[in-house]
Amino acid sequence: MSQHKLNHRLTSIDAAFLYLEKKECPMHIGSTSIFEGKLTQRDLVKHIEDRLHLIPRYVQKIVPDPFNIGHPTWEAAEDFDIQNHIFKVEQKKTLNEKELAELAGKTLSSVMDRNKPLWELYVVEDFEGGNSAMIAKVHHCMVDGISGVDLIKIMFDISPESVAPPKPEIVKEETVKKEPIQKLFESVLGGLQETTSRLMEMQGGLLYMASNLAKPETVETLPQIAQVLPSVAAPPPMLPFNGKCSGERRLAWSGFSFADARIIRNVLGGTVNDVVLTLLSEAVARYTKHHGQEIAKKDMRFMVPVSLRQKEQRGALGNLISILPVEIPLDIETLPERFKYVNQKTALMKESKMAEGLMLFGALYGLVPAPLQNILGQIADLPFPPFNMVATNVPGPQVPLYLAGRKMLIQYPYVPIGYGLGLGCAIFSYNQYLYFGLSSDAQAMPDVEKFKEILDEVFADLMATVEKLEHQTTSANA
């Protein structure tokens, strides 16, 4: 992984994850992984210590701007102690998967301590089957989904033989105490640099949109794009899991064969992401009916994060994301029809470069002075959520990975929720499987396990439908 110069000051989008964080909405991403054999805290500490020089952000902490003019900065944690980040879970008995999900939910419910670098690992040394497990937390202000996968490339090996990377010669830098006037100057300069960057983003985005609108193929789709935009501005209908959140998290997990997902994609003609949104939207429809609510003429709106990280930016931490507001009717009758709708909707959004266009709003937000962004984040509370559910799909490696010599069997991802979004789903593809991590708020959605059951049923129904279509096609061609 190439080394990139890390930002000293948080960008607006990184800082937003700090400003919006509250007890009811902790803003860390995470995962729960299961390993073959016994992974111990001692082994993990040694493994991470050997690689800390490759992830310098892991030894930096957030420091508020002294004059509250600019966003916080990343500063070296002089008192860094890795024992404050890697913990052994004390247990009286072997944990099973249900108990691990409960433990992970409890662990991921708490807001992280900002007086130290914002990452934590919890090791379960005694898991069922003679295996072990690990719960990971890292603040969203540090990474997005794609840069999180880049971190995996540093932390994990592709073979059981764990070889520590060579450490560069450490040159101790003398710490120069800064005068108040120098700190003030840096705060003002940091704010100006952020404003300049956002203005350049806006200018580039507008030029990009103008060039796309000039293309004949884009002009042809303008009427369809015009139909999408007005609905995005209106609030979505409240679904059973949209409500006031407490901050207490409940988790449920599912895993599906990546090969089966490819079969569905190939037979129905779309992408794996279309498969994911078809599964989730149908599960939401069935779950909504399970709770006695009507789904006729009712849409749901997914917030789908989209990485805008270019190839040359891989390896850089922080967030380079936009979102797609994907609306899908709940009352589509058949799964093939639902898949076709999802495929056409997402294809239109991609063709119109909607994610890039919506990033202009992020640039506009970045022009708001940092102190006001902080205040807005602290008082943010909407009478209704702008989306019904978060759904993020992150592609991972399709070969086995090893941590401290232990093979990772499974990794269930975790996405933060809150502000009326009582349910989120993160999907991580790894070693020929799609792992669905469902996170719910215990107050807004106390029965996430029921949603998991429905999701599993939908996948089975979709596979049965596709196999039937394949059989019909084969018979017709015979």
MIBAVEX-534157 format. One record per residue (C-alpha): residue number from 0; residue in one letter; x, y negated, z negated. Coordinates in steps of 0.2 Angstrom, whole numbers, plus 5000, padded with zeros to 4 digits. Layout:
[rec NUM, a, [X, Y, Z]]
...
//
This chain:
[rec 0, m, [5000, 5000, 5000]]
[rec 1, s, [5007, 4983, 5005]]
[rec 2, q, [5010, 4970, 4991]]
[rec 3, h, [5001, 4954, 4992]]
[rec 4, k, [5004, 4938, 4983]]
[rec 5, l, [4990, 4937, 4970]]
[rec 6, n, [4980, 4921, 4967]]
[rec 7, h, [4985, 4912, 4951]]
[rec 8, r, [4968, 4904, 4950]]
[rec 9, l, [4951, 4913, 4952]]
[rec 10, t, [4941, 4909, 4968]]
[rec 11, s, [4923, 4904, 4966]]
[rec 12, i, [4917, 4921, 4970]]
[rec 13, d, [4928, 4929, 4958]]
[rec 14, a, [4924, 4917, 4944]]
[rec 15, a, [4905, 4919, 4947]]
[rec 16, f, [4907, 4937, 4940]]
[rec 17, l, [4913, 4929, 4924]]
[rec 18, y, [4901, 4914, 4923]]
[rec 19, l, [4885, 4926, 4926]]
[rec 20, e, [4891, 4939, 4914]]
[rec 21, k, [4880, 4940, 4898]]
[rec 22, k, [4876, 4954, 4885]]
[rec 23, e, [4861, 4959, 4896]]
[rec 24, c, [4872, 4960, 4912]]
[rec 25, p, [4890, 4966, 4909]]
[rec 26, m, [4899, 4962, 4925]]
[rec 27, h, [4912, 4977, 4927]]
[rec 28, i, [4912, 4990, 4940]]
[rec 29, g, [4917, 5008, 4935]]
[rec 30, s, [4917, 5026, 4938]]
[rec 31, t, [4916, 5043, 4929]]
[rec 32, s, [4928, 5056, 4936]]
[rec 33, i, [4929, 5075, 4932]]
[rec 34, f, [4946, 5083, 4933]]
[rec 35, e, [4952, 5101, 4935]]
[rec 36, g, [4960, 5107, 4919]]
[rec 37, k, [4965, 5096, 4904]]
[rec 38, l, [4970, 5078, 4907]]
[rec 39, t, [4976, 5071, 4891]]
[rec 40, q, [4977, 5053, 4885]]
[rec 41, r, [4996, 5055, 4883]]
[rec 42, d, [4998, 5061, 4901]]
[rec 43, l, [4987, 5047, 4908]]
[rec 44, v, [4997, 5034, 4898]]
[rec 45, k, [5013, 5039, 4905]]
[rec 46, h, [5006, 5040, 4923]]
[rec 47, i, [4999, 5023, 4922]]
[rec 48, e, [5014, 5015, 4914]]
[rec 49, d, [5025, 5022, 4928]]
[rec 50, r, [5014, 5012, 4940]]
[rec 51, l, [5010, 4996, 4932]]
[rec 52, h, [5023, 4987, 4941]]
[rec 53, l, [5013, 4990, 4957]]
[rec 54, i, [4997, 4983, 4950]]
[rec 55, p, [5003, 4967, 4941]]
[rec 56, r, [4985, 4961, 4939]]
[rec 57, y, [4983, 4975, 4926]]
[rec 58, v, [4995, 4965, 4914]]
[rec 59, q, [4987, 4948, 4916]]
[rec 60, k, [4972, 4941, 4907]]
[rec 61, i, [4960, 4927, 4910]]
[rec 62, v, [4964, 4910, 4903]]
[rec 63, p, [4951, 4896, 4904]]
[rec 64, d, [4956, 4880, 4912]]
[rec 65, p, [4962, 4869, 4898]]
[rec 66, f, [4953, 4854, 4904]]
[rec 67, n, [4938, 4864, 4912]]
[rec 68, i, [4941, 4855, 4929]]
[rec 69, g, [4946, 4871, 4938]]
[rec 70, h, [4942, 4889, 4937]]
[rec 71, p, [4951, 4900, 4925]]
[rec 72, t, [4968, 4907, 4929]]
[rec 73, w, [4977, 4923, 4928]]
[rec 74, e, [4992, 4923, 4916]]
[rec 75, a, [5004, 4936, 4909]]
[rec 76, a, [4998, 4945, 4894]]
[rec 77, e, [5013, 4943, 4883]]
[rec 78, d, [5006, 4955, 4870]]
[rec 79, f, [5001, 4968, 4882]]
[rec 80, d, [5000, 4985, 4875]]
[rec 81, i, [4994, 5000, 4886]]
[rec 82, q, [4986, 5008, 4871]]
[rec 83, n, [4973, 4995, 4870]]
[rec 84, h, [4967, 5000, 4887]]
[rec 85, i, [4968, 5019, 4888]]
[rec 86, f, [4958, 5028, 4874]]
[rec 87, k, [4955, 5046, 4869]]
[rec 88, v, [4937, 5050, 4866]]
[rec 89, e, [4935, 5058, 4849]]
[rec 90, q, [4924, 5073, 4851]]
[rec 91, k, [4918, 5087, 4839]]
[rec 92, k, [4913, 5099, 4854]]
[rec 93, t, [4915, 5102, 4872]]
[rec 94, l, [4904, 5089, 4882]]
[rec 95, n, [4893, 5095, 4896]]
[rec 96, e, [4887, 5084, 4911]]
[rec 97, k, [4872, 5077, 4903]]
[rec 98, e, [4882, 5072, 4887]]
[rec 99, l, [4895, 5064, 4898]]
[rec 100, a, [4882, 5054, 4907]]
[rec 101, e, [4876, 5048, 4890]]
[rec 102, l, [4893, 5044, 4884]]
[rec 103, a, [4897, 5034, 4901]]
[rec 104, g, [4881, 5024, 4899]]
[rec 105, k, [4885, 5019, 4882]]
[rec 106, t, [4903, 5015, 4886]]
[rec 107, l, [4898, 5005, 4902]]
[rec 108, s, [4885, 4995, 4892]]
[rec 109, s, [4897, 4984, 4882]]
[rec 110, v, [4905, 4967, 4889]]
[rec 111, m, [4924, 4968, 4890]]
[rec 112, d, [4936, 4959, 4879]]
[rec 113, r, [4942, 4944, 4888]]
[rec 114, n, [4957, 4942, 4877]]
[rec 115, k, [4966, 4956, 4886]]
[rec 116, p, [4968, 4962, 4904]]
[rec 117, l, [4951, 4967, 4910]]
[rec 118, w, [4952, 4986, 4912]]
[rec 119, e, [4949, 5001, 4901]]
[rec 120, l, [4950, 5020, 4903]]
[rec 121, y, [4942, 5033, 4892]]
[rec 122, v, [4948, 5051, 4892]]
[rec 123, v, [4937, 5066, 4888]]
[rec 124, e, [4950, 5079, 4885]]
[rec 125, d, [4937, 5093, 4882]]
[rec 126, f, [4924, 5095, 4896]]
[rec 127, e, [4914, 5110, 4901]]
[rec 128, g, [4922, 5123, 4912]]
[rec 129, g, [4939, 5120, 4904]]
[rec 130, n, [4940, 5103, 4913]]
[rec 131, s, [4942, 5085, 4908]]
[rec 132, a, [4934, 5068, 4912]]
[rec 133, m, [4938, 5050, 4913]]
[rec 134, i, [4927, 5034, 4912]]
[rec 135, a, [4934, 5019, 4920]]
[rec 136, k, [4930, 5001, 4918]]
[rec 137, v, [4937, 4986, 4928]]
[rec 138, h, [4930, 4969, 4928]]
[rec 139, h, [4922, 4964, 4945]]
[rec 140, c, [4931, 4947, 4945]]
[rec 141, m, [4947, 4958, 4948]]
[rec 142, v, [4941, 4969, 4962]]
[rec 143, d, [4927, 4973, 4975]]
[rec 144, g, [4923, 4990, 4981]]
[rec 145, i, [4936, 4991, 4995]]
[rec 146, s, [4950, 4984, 4984]]
[rec 147, g, [4945, 4996, 4971]]
[rec 148, v, [4948, 5010, 4983]]
[rec 149, d, [4965, 5002, 4987]]
[rec 150, l, [4969, 5004, 4968]]
[rec 151, i, [4965, 5022, 4969]]
[rec 152, k, [4979, 5024, 4982]]
[rec 153, i, [4991, 5018, 4969]]
[rec 154, m, [4984, 5027, 4954]]
[rec 155, f, [4982, 5044, 4962]]
[rec 156, d, [4993, 5056, 4972]]
[rec 157, i, [4989, 5067, 4986]]
[rec 158, s, [4997, 5082, 4979]]
[rec 159, p, [4999, 5090, 4961]]
[rec 160, e, [5017, 5084, 4961]]
[rec 161, s, [5016, 5067, 4952]]
[rec 162, v, [5032, 5057, 4957]]
[rec 163, a, [5034, 5040, 4948]]
[rec 164, p, [5037, 5026, 4961]]
[rec 165, p, [5054, 5017, 4959]]
[rec 166, k, [5053, 5002, 4948]]
[rec 167, p, [5062, 4986, 4954]]
[rec 168, e, [5075, 4978, 4944]]
[rec 169, i, [5066, 4966, 4931]]
[rec 170, v, [5072, 4949, 4931]]
[rec 171, k, [5066, 4940, 4915]]
[rec 172, e, [5059, 4923, 4919]]
[rec 173, e, [5061, 4909, 4907]]
[rec 174, t, [5044, 4903, 4901]]
[rec 175, v, [5043, 4884, 4903]]
[rec 176, k, [5031, 4875, 4892]]
[rec 177, k, [5020, 4864, 4902]]
[rec 178, e, [5016, 4846, 4896]]
[rec 179, p, [4997, 4841, 4895]]
[rec 180, i, [4999, 4830, 4910]]
[rec 181, q, [5006, 4844, 4920]]
[rec 182, k, [4992, 4855, 4916]]
[rec 183, l, [4980, 4842, 4920]]
[rec 184, f, [4988, 4839, 4937]]
[rec 185, e, [4987, 4858, 4940]]
[rec 186, s, [4969, 4859, 4936]]
[rec 187, v, [4965, 4844, 4948]]
[rec 188, l, [4975, 4852, 4961]]
[rec 189, g, [4967, 4869, 4959]]
[rec 190, g, [4950, 4861, 4961]]
[rec 191, l, [4955, 4852, 4977]]
[rec 192, q, [4963, 4868, 4984]]
[rec 193, e, [4947, 4878, 4981]]
[rec 194, t, [4936, 4864, 4989]]
[rec 195, t, [4948, 4864, 5004]]
[rec 196, s, [4947, 4882, 5006]]
[rec 197, r, [4928, 4883, 5005]]
[rec 198, l, [4927, 4868, 5018]]
[rec 199, m, [4939, 4878, 5030]]
[rec 200, e, [4928, 4894, 5027]]
[rec 201, m, [4912, 4884, 5032]]
[rec 202, q, [4921, 4876, 5047]]
[rec 203, g, [4927, 4893, 5053]]
[rec 204, g, [4910, 4901, 5049]]
[rec 205, l, [4900, 4888, 5059]]
[rec 206, l, [4912, 4890, 5074]]
[rec 207, y, [4910, 4909, 5073]]
[rec 208, m, [4891, 4908, 5072]]
[rec 209, a, [4891, 4895, 5087]]
[rec 210, s, [4902, 4907, 5097]]
[rec 211, n, [4891, 4921, 5094]]
[rec 212, l, [4875, 4912, 5097]]
[rec 213, a, [4882, 4907, 5114]]
[rec 214, k, [4883, 4925, 5119]]
[rec 215, p, [4869, 4932, 5131]]
[rec 216, e, [4866, 4947, 5120]]
[rec 217, t, [4864, 4937, 5105]]
[rec 218, v, [4851, 4925, 5113]]
[rec 219, e, [4840, 4941, 5117]]
[rec 220, t, [4839, 4946, 5099]]
[rec 221, l, [4835, 4928, 5092]]
[rec 222, p, [4817, 4931, 5091]]
[rec 223, q, [4820, 4947, 5081]]
[rec 224, i, [4832, 4938, 5070]]
[rec 225, a, [4820, 4924, 5067]]
[rec 226, q, [4808, 4937, 5060]]
[rec 227, v, [4820, 4943, 5047]]
[rec 228, l, [4826, 4926, 5040]]
[rec 229, p, [4809, 4919, 5033]]
[rec 230, s, [4806, 4935, 5023]]
[rec 231, v, [4823, 4934, 5015]]
[rec 232, a, [4818, 4917, 5008]]
[rec 233, a, [4802, 4924, 4999]]
[rec 234, p, [4803, 4934, 4983]]
[rec 235, p, [4801, 4953, 4985]]
[rec 236, p, [4787, 4962, 4976]]
[rec 237, m, [4790, 4968, 4959]]
[rec 238, l, [4793, 4987, 4958]]
[rec 239, p, [4793, 4998, 4942]]
[rec 240, f, [4811, 4995, 4938]]
[rec 241, n, [4811, 4977, 4941]]
[rec 242, g, [4809, 4968, 4924]]
[rec 243, k, [4818, 4961, 4909]]
[rec 244, c, [4835, 4969, 4905]]
[rec 245, s, [4843, 4973, 4889]]
[rec 246, g, [4861, 4978, 4894]]
[rec 247, e, [4859, 4996, 4888]]
[rec 248, r, [4864, 5007, 4902]]
[rec 249, r, [4857, 5024, 4907]]
[rec 250, l, [4866, 5034, 4921]]
[rec 251, a, [4861, 5049, 4932]]
[rec 252, w, [4871, 5057, 4946]]
[rec 253, s, [4869, 5066, 4962]]
[rec 254, g, [4881, 5074, 4975]]
[rec 255, f, [4877, 5078, 4993]]
[rec 256, s, [4887, 5087, 5006]]
[rec 257, f, [4895, 5074, 5018]]
[rec 258, a, [4894, 5087, 5032]]
[rec 259, d, [4875, 5088, 5029]]
[rec 260, a, [4874, 5069, 5030]]
[rec 261, r, [4884, 5069, 5046]]
[rec 262, i, [4871, 5082, 5053]]
[rec 263, i, [4857, 5070, 5048]]
[rec 264, r, [4866, 5056, 5056]]
[rec 265, n, [4870, 5065, 5072]]
[rec 266, v, [4852, 5073, 5075]]
[rec 267, l, [4843, 5057, 5071]]
[rec 268, g, [4856, 5045, 5079]]
[rec 269, g, [4863, 5033, 5067]]
[rec 270, t, [4876, 5031, 5054]]
[rec 271, v, [4879, 5038, 5037]]
[rec 272, n, [4874, 5022, 5029]]
[rec 273, d, [4857, 5023, 5038]]
[rec 274, v, [4856, 5040, 5029]]
[rec 275, v, [4859, 5032, 5012]]
[rec 276, l, [4846, 5019, 5014]]
[rec 277, t, [4834, 5031, 5021]]
[rec 278, l, [4836, 5042, 5006]]
[rec 279, l, [4835, 5028, 4993]]
[rec 280, s, [4820, 5019, 5001]]
[rec 281, e, [4810, 5035, 5002]]
[rec 282, a, [4815, 5039, 4984]]
[rec 283, v, [4809, 5021, 4979]]
[rec 284, a, [4793, 5024, 4988]]
[rec 285, r, [4789, 5041, 4979]]
[rec 286, y, [4795, 5034, 4962]]
[rec 287, t, [4784, 5019, 4964]]
[rec 288, k, [4769, 5030, 4968]]
[rec 289, h, [4774, 5041, 4953]]
[rec 290, h, [4771, 5026, 4942]]
[rec 291, g, [4754, 5023, 4949]]
[rec 292, q, [4758, 5008, 4960]]
[rec 293, e, [4752, 5006, 4978]]
[rec 294, i, [4765, 5005, 4992]]
[rec 295, a, [4753, 5001, 5006]]
[rec 296, k, [4760, 4985, 5016]]
[rec 297, k, [4773, 4983, 5003]]
[rec 298, d, [4792, 4981, 5007]]
[rec 299, m, [4807, 4983, 4996]]
[rec 300, r, [4823, 4973, 4997]]
[rec 301, f, [4840, 4980, 4995]]
[rec 302, m, [4856, 4970, 4991]]
[rec 303, v, [4869, 4978, 5002]]
[rec 304, p, [4887, 4972, 4998]]
[rec 305, v, [4897, 4971, 5014]]
[rec 306, s, [4916, 4969, 5014]]
[rec 307, l, [4923, 4956, 5025]]
[rec 308, r, [4941, 4961, 5020]]
[rec 309, q, [4952, 4962, 5036]]
[rec 310, k, [4965, 4976, 5039]]
[rec 311, e, [4979, 4964, 5035]]
[rec 312, q, [4970, 4959, 5018]]
[rec 313, r, [4969, 4977, 5012]]
[rec 314, g, [4979, 4979, 4996]]
[rec 315, a, [4975, 4961, 4990]]
[rec 316, l, [4964, 4961, 4974]]
[rec 317, g, [4949, 4950, 4971]]
[rec 318, n, [4932, 4949, 4980]]
[rec 319, l, [4930, 4947, 4999]]
[rec 320, i, [4912, 4951, 5001]]
[rec 321, s, [4895, 4945, 5008]]
[rec 322, i, [4878, 4953, 5007]]
[rec 323, l, [4865, 4960, 5018]]
[rec 324, p, [4847, 4958, 5012]]
[rec 325, v, [4839, 4974, 5020]]
[rec 326, e, [4820, 4975, 5018]]
[rec 327, i, [4812, 4991, 5022]]
[rec 328, p, [4793, 4995, 5021]]
[rec 329, l, [4789, 5008, 5008]]
[rec 330, d, [4774, 5015, 5017]]
[rec 331, i, [4783, 5022, 5032]]
[rec 332, e, [4775, 5039, 5034]]
[rec 333, t, [4789, 5051, 5040]]
[rec 334, l, [4807, 5052, 5036]]
[rec 335, p, [4812, 5052, 5055]]
[rec 336, e, [4802, 5036, 5057]]
[rec 337, r, [4810, 5028, 5041]]
[rec 338, f, [4827, 5033, 5047]]
[rec 339, k, [4824, 5025, 5064]]
[rec 340, y, [4817, 5009, 5056]]
[rec 341, v, [4833, 5008, 5045]]
[rec 342, n, [4844, 5011, 5059]]
[rec 343, q, [4836, 4997, 5070]]
[rec 344, k, [4836, 4985, 5056]]
[rec 345, t, [4854, 4987, 5050]]
[rec 346, a, [4860, 4987, 5069]]
[rec 347, l, [4851, 4970, 5072]]
[rec 348, m, [4859, 4963, 5056]]
[rec 349, k, [4876, 4969, 5062]]
[rec 350, e, [4874, 4962, 5080]]
[rec 351, s, [4868, 4945, 5073]]
[rec 352, k, [4883, 4944, 5061]]
[rec 353, m, [4871, 4940, 5047]]
[rec 354, a, [4884, 4945, 5033]]
[rec 355, e, [4896, 4933, 5040]]
[rec 356, g, [4883, 4920, 5042]]
[rec 357, l, [4877, 4922, 5024]]
[rec 358, m, [4894, 4920, 5018]]
[rec 359, l, [4892, 4901, 5022]]
[rec 360, f, [4881, 4900, 5007]]
[rec 361, g, [4895, 4907, 4997]]
[rec 362, a, [4906, 4893, 5004]]
[rec 363, l, [4893, 4880, 5000]]
[rec 364, y, [4892, 4887, 4982]]
[rec 365, g, [4911, 4885, 4981]]
[rec 366, l, [4910, 4866, 4984]]
[rec 367, v, [4900, 4864, 4968]]
[rec 368, p, [4913, 4858, 4954]]
[rec 369, a, [4919, 4873, 4943]]
[rec 370, p, [4912, 4865, 4927]]
[rec 371, l, [4895, 4865, 4935]]
[rec 372, q, [4897, 4883, 4942]]
[rec 373, n, [4901, 4888, 4924]]
[rec 374, i, [4885, 4880, 4917]]
[rec 375, l, [4874, 4886, 4931]]
[rec 376, g, [4880, 4904, 4927]]
[rec 377, q, [4877, 4902, 4909]]
[rec 378, i, [4859, 4896, 4911]]
[rec 379, a, [4855, 4907, 4926]]
[rec 380, d, [4838, 4916, 4924]]
[rec 381, l, [4826, 4919, 4937]]
[rec 382, p, [4807, 4922, 4935]]
[rec 383, f, [4809, 4936, 4948]]
[rec 384, p, [4824, 4945, 4955]]
[rec 385, p, [4829, 4940, 4973]]
[rec 386, f, [4832, 4958, 4977]]
[rec 387, n, [4824, 4974, 4971]]
[rec 388, m, [4839, 4985, 4970]]
[rec 389, v, [4858, 4985, 4973]]
[rec 390, a, [4865, 4998, 4985]]
[rec 391, t, [4883, 4999, 4989]]
[rec 392, n, [4892, 5012, 4999]]
[rec 393, v, [4911, 5013, 4998]]
[rec 394, p, [4920, 5025, 5009]]
[rec 395, g, [4934, 5035, 5000]]
[rec 396, p, [4947, 5047, 5004]]
[rec 397, q, [4941, 5064, 5012]]
[rec 398, v, [4955, 5074, 5004]]
[rec 399, p, [4958, 5079, 4986]]
[rec 400, l, [4967, 5067, 4975]]
[rec 401, y, [4977, 5070, 4959]]
[rec 402, l, [4979, 5060, 4943]]
[rec 403, a, [4994, 5065, 4932]]
[rec 404, g, [4994, 5081, 4941]]
[rec 405, r, [4976, 5085, 4938]]
[rec 406, k, [4965, 5087, 4953]]
[rec 407, m, [4950, 5075, 4954]]
[rec 408, l, [4934, 5086, 4957]]
[rec 409, i, [4921, 5073, 4957]]
[rec 410, q, [4919, 5054, 4955]]
[rec 411, y, [4903, 5045, 4951]]
[rec 412, p, [4904, 5027, 4954]]
[rec 413, y, [4895, 5013, 4944]]
[rec 414, v, [4888, 4996, 4950]]
[rec 415, p, [4883, 4982, 4937]]
[rec 416, i, [4865, 4977, 4937]]
[rec 417, g, [4854, 4964, 4928]]
[rec 418, y, [4844, 4949, 4930]]
[rec 419, g, [4828, 4959, 4934]]
[rec 420, l, [4837, 4972, 4944]]
[rec 421, g, [4834, 4987, 4933]]
[rec 422, l, [4841, 5000, 4945]]
[rec 423, g, [4857, 5000, 4955]]
[rec 424, c, [4865, 5014, 4966]]
[rec 425, a, [4884, 5015, 4970]]
[rec 426, i, [4889, 5028, 4983]]
[rec 427, f, [4907, 5035, 4985]]
[rec 428, s, [4912, 5047, 4998]]
[rec 429, y, [4926, 5058, 4992]]
[rec 430, n, [4933, 5075, 4998]]
[rec 431, q, [4918, 5079, 5009]]
[rec 432, y, [4904, 5074, 4997]]
[rec 433, l, [4893, 5059, 4994]]
[rec 434, y, [4892, 5055, 4976]]
[rec 435, f, [4878, 5044, 4970]]
[rec 436, g, [4880, 5035, 4954]]
[rec 437, l, [4863, 5028, 4948]]
[rec 438, s, [4864, 5015, 4935]]
[rec 439, s, [4848, 5009, 4926]]
[rec 440, d, [4844, 4997, 4912]]
[rec 441, a, [4836, 5007, 4897]]
[rec 442, q, [4823, 4993, 4895]]
[rec 443, a, [4818, 4990, 4913]]
[rec 444, m, [4819, 5008, 4918]]
[rec 445, p, [4820, 5021, 4904]]
[rec 446, d, [4817, 5036, 4916]]
[rec 447, v, [4832, 5035, 4929]]
[rec 448, e, [4833, 5054, 4928]]
[rec 449, k, [4816, 5055, 4936]]
[rec 450, f, [4822, 5044, 4950]]
[rec 451, k, [4837, 5056, 4952]]
[rec 452, e, [4825, 5071, 4953]]
[rec 453, i, [4815, 5062, 4967]]
[rec 454, l, [4831, 5057, 4976]]
[rec 455, d, [4837, 5076, 4977]]
[rec 456, e, [4820, 5081, 4983]]
[rec 457, v, [4821, 5068, 4997]]
[rec 458, f, [4838, 5074, 5003]]
[rec 459, a, [4831, 5092, 5003]]
[rec 460, d, [4816, 5086, 5013]]
[rec 461, l, [4827, 5076, 5025]]
[rec 462, m, [4838, 5091, 5028]]
[rec 463, a, [4823, 5102, 5031]]
[rec 464, t, [4816, 5090, 5044]]
[rec 465, v, [4832, 5088, 5053]]
[rec 466, e, [4835, 5107, 5054]]
[rec 467, k, [4817, 5109, 5061]]
[rec 468, l, [4821, 5096, 5074]]
[rec 469, e, [4837, 5105, 5078]]
[rec 470, h, [4828, 5121, 5080]]
[rec 471, q, [4814, 5113, 5091]]
[rec 472, t, [4828, 5105, 5102]]
[rec 473, t, [4837, 5122, 5104]]
[rec 474, s, [4821, 5131, 5108]]
[rec 475, a, [4817, 5118, 5122]]
[rec 476, n, [4834, 5119, 5130]]
[rec 477, a, [4834, 5139, 5129]]
//
